[in-house]
Structure formats: structure tokens, C-alpha cells
Amino acid sequence: MSTREHFVRCFAAEVPTFVKVLKALPEGQTGYRPHPRCSSAAEIAWLLASELKDACDLVDACEASFSQSTPPATFGESVAAYERNAAALAEKLAVVEDETWEKSARFLVGGQVAWEAPLGDMLWGFLFDAIHHRGQLSSYLRPMGGKVPSIYGPSGDDPGA
């Protein structure tokens, strides 16, 4: 199995868990942040959805430009965008060639190159960053009045756990 094939499998396995965590966010709590320097729950949920759009741009053009945008008013809108962008990325990954996987990609912030690496390395980095932010969101859930779903095993909020 190639690294690209392994990534495709890992991404497909992680998407349902992202959706569970995003759907566990209680509406009406979009502004929740545990500390003034922390991102709000809405900002993190929107970042997860937006990063997938950036990943699609990377696969298409080996370049993506990060721009922070205002999150939608509801978590439901972020969940819908996440699911839409995850499906689009999965479609692109199904046909990306090994040659493209190894091609140099650029990630721009404010028009400046912030990161340059092979496309595959960059996509792995995006996935690891998203998993980190999913962990942030999962730690927000209980204080927001929500329940933590199982992620890599049972949660204390799972029935029978």
C-alpha cells in the first residue's frame, strides 16, 4: 500500500468521527471559549470545514491560500460545509495520481508562502492539524452542556461506559 493509499484510508476512517464531534456541539453555544485567548467553538468548527476546502484546492492546483472567514451562525451550517467538503476531497483523492501526490505544493497566508512541501506531506499535515482541533472541540463539549461521543474508544458519556 502506498502512502497515498494509506492517507485515503485514514481520511475516510476519520471523517465519521469528525462529524460525530461536530454534531455533538450544542446549538446556542457558538461563542463558547474556555479562555479569552482560545478560539470559539464556532471558529474551530468552521476552521475544520474550511481546511477541507483548502485541501481540495491543494489537490487541484498544488496551492491553497488561507483566509480566515467569519463562521456561520449555526453549528449545523459548519457541519453541512464539513460534510460537503469532505465528500469533495474524498472524490479528488480517489483519482489523484502518485506523481501529483509527490508534487511540490504551497500553502499561502496573506499572499506569502507559509509552507512548501510535497502535496502528500501537506495533506497529512492538514489531517493531523484537524485531529488536533477536533480534540480541542471535544474538550469544549461538556462545559458547553454537550456529551462527548466516542472518538477512538468509548467516552465517559457513552451509555454503559
SULQUI-V730838 format. One record per residue. N is the residue number from 1. RES is the residue in one small letter. PSI is psi in whole degrees, 0 to 359 (NA if undefined). NEAR is the number of other ideal C-beta (glycine too) atoms within 12 Angstrom. D_FIRST is the distance of its C-alpha to the first C-alpha in Angstrom with 1 decimal. Layout:
N&RES&PSI&NEAR&D_FIRST / N&RES&PSI&NEAR&D_FIRST
This chain:
1&m&132&10&0.0 / 2&s&167&15&3.8 / 3&t&322&19&6.7 / 4&r&314&29&8.1 / 5&e&321&18&6.0 / 6&h&318&18&6.5 / 7&f&314&34&10.0 / 8&v&316&29&10.7 / 9&r&316&18&10.3 / 10&c&316&24&12.3 / 11&f&313&35&14.8 / 12&a&324&21&15.4 / 13&a&329&18&16.1 / 14&e&329&29&18.4 / 15&v&311&33&20.5 / 16&p&327&20&22.6 / 17&t&320&31&23.5 / 18&f&315&39&24.6 / 19&v&319&31&26.7 / 20&k&315&28&28.3 / 21&v&315&40&29.4 / 22&l&319&42&30.7 / 23&k&344&25&32.6 / 24&a&350&32&34.1 / 25&l&123&44&35.9 / 26&p&123&26&39.6 / 27&e&152&24&41.2 / 28&g&356&16&44.2 / 29&q&24&24&42.5 / 30&t&329&28&40.8 / 31&g&0&23&42.8 / 32&y&134&29&41.9 / 33&r&134&21&41.1 / 34&p&346&20&41.7 / 35&h&148&12&43.2 / 36&p&333&8&44.6 / 37&r&353&7&42.0 / 38&c&151&19&39.1 / 39&s&150&25&37.6 / 40&s&162&27&38.8 / 41&a&319&39&36.7 / 42&a&320&36&37.0 / 43&e&319&28&35.9 / 44&i&316&40&32.7 / 45&a&318&47&31.9 / 46&w&324&36&32.6 / 47&l&317&35&30.5 / 48&l&317&44&27.4 / 49&a&317&39&28.1 / 50&s&323&34&29.0 / 51&e&327&39&25.9 / 52&l&325&41&23.8 / 53&k&317&29&26.2 / 54&d&320&37&25.7 / 55&a&321&42&21.9 / 56&c&316&30&22.6 / 57&d&320&29&24.9 / 58&l&314&40&22.4 / 59&v&320&36&20.0 / 60&d&316&22&23.1 / 61&a&2&20&24.9 / 62&c&29&28&23.0 / 63&e&141&26&26.0 / 64&a&146&32&27.3 / 65&s&120&22&30.7 / 66&f&133&26&31.3 / 67&s&126&18&34.6 / 68&q&125&16&35.7 / 69&s&161&18&37.3 / 70&t&131&15&39.5 / 71&p&156&28&37.7 / 72&p&170&21&39.0 / 73&a&335&15&41.8 / 74&t&155&22&39.8 / 75&f&326&38&36.6 / 76&g&321&24&36.1 / 77&e&322&22&35.9 / 78&s&320&38&33.2 / 79&v&314&30&31.2 / 80&a&318&20&31.6 / 81&a&321&30&30.5 / 82&y&311&42&27.4 / 83&e&319&24&26.5 / 84&r&313&21&27.2 / 85&n&326&34&25.3 / 86&a&318&35&22.2 / 87&a&319&22&22.3 / 88&a&318&23&22.8 / 89&l&318&37&19.9 / 90&a&319&27&17.5 / 91&e&317&20&19.0 / 92&k&319&29&18.4 / 93&l&330&34&14.8 / 94&a&337&18&14.2 / 95&v&358&15&15.6 / 96&v&139&31&14.9 / 97&e&156&17&13.8 / 98&d&323&18&11.8 / 99&e&317&14&15.3 / 100&t&321&23&16.7 / 101&w&326&30&14.0 / 102&e&353&20&15.4 / 103&k&148&25&18.9 / 104&s&134&21&21.6 / 105&a&155&33&22.6 / 106&r&138&25&25.8 / 107&f&119&32&27.0 / 108&l&141&22&30.8 / 109&v&122&15&33.3 / 110&g&33&11&36.9 / 111&g&356&12&36.0 / 112&q&145&12&34.9 / 113&v&117&18&31.5 / 114&a&337&19&30.5 / 115&w&133&25&26.9 / 116&e&128&20&25.1 / 117&a&167&23&21.5 / 118&p&146&24&18.4 / 119&l&313&38&17.7 / 120&g&316&34&14.3 / 121&d&320&24&16.3 / 122&m&319&35&19.0 / 123&l&321&41&17.2 / 124&w&316&26&15.9 / 125&g&319&26&19.6 / 126&f&317&40&20.8 / 127&l&315&34&18.8 / 128&f&321&19&20.1 / 129&d&318&25&23.6 / 130&a&320&36&23.6 / 131&i&320&26&22.8 / 132&h&312&19&25.7 / 133&h&329&31&28.0 / 134&r&320&37&27.1 / 135&g&319&21&28.3 / 136&q&309&27&31.5 / 137&l&321&48&32.2 / 138&s&330&34&31.7 / 139&s&344&24&34.3 / 140&y&335&35&36.6 / 141&l&306&33&36.6 / 142&r&313&21&39.1 / 143&p&337&20&41.7 / 144&m&353&29&41.4 / 145&g&11&17&42.3 / 146&g&182&27&39.0 / 147&k&141&22&36.8 / 148&v&120&30&33.4 / 149&p&167&29&30.8 / 150&s&141&20&28.2 / 151&i&291&26&25.2 / 152&y&11&16&23.2 / 153&g&182&11&25.9 / 154&p&149&13&29.5 / 155&s&155&23&31.8 / 156&g&344&16&35.5 / 157&d&354&20&36.3 / 158&d&139&15&34.5 / 159&p&133&10&37.1 / 160&g&357&8&37.4 / 161&a&NA&12&35.6
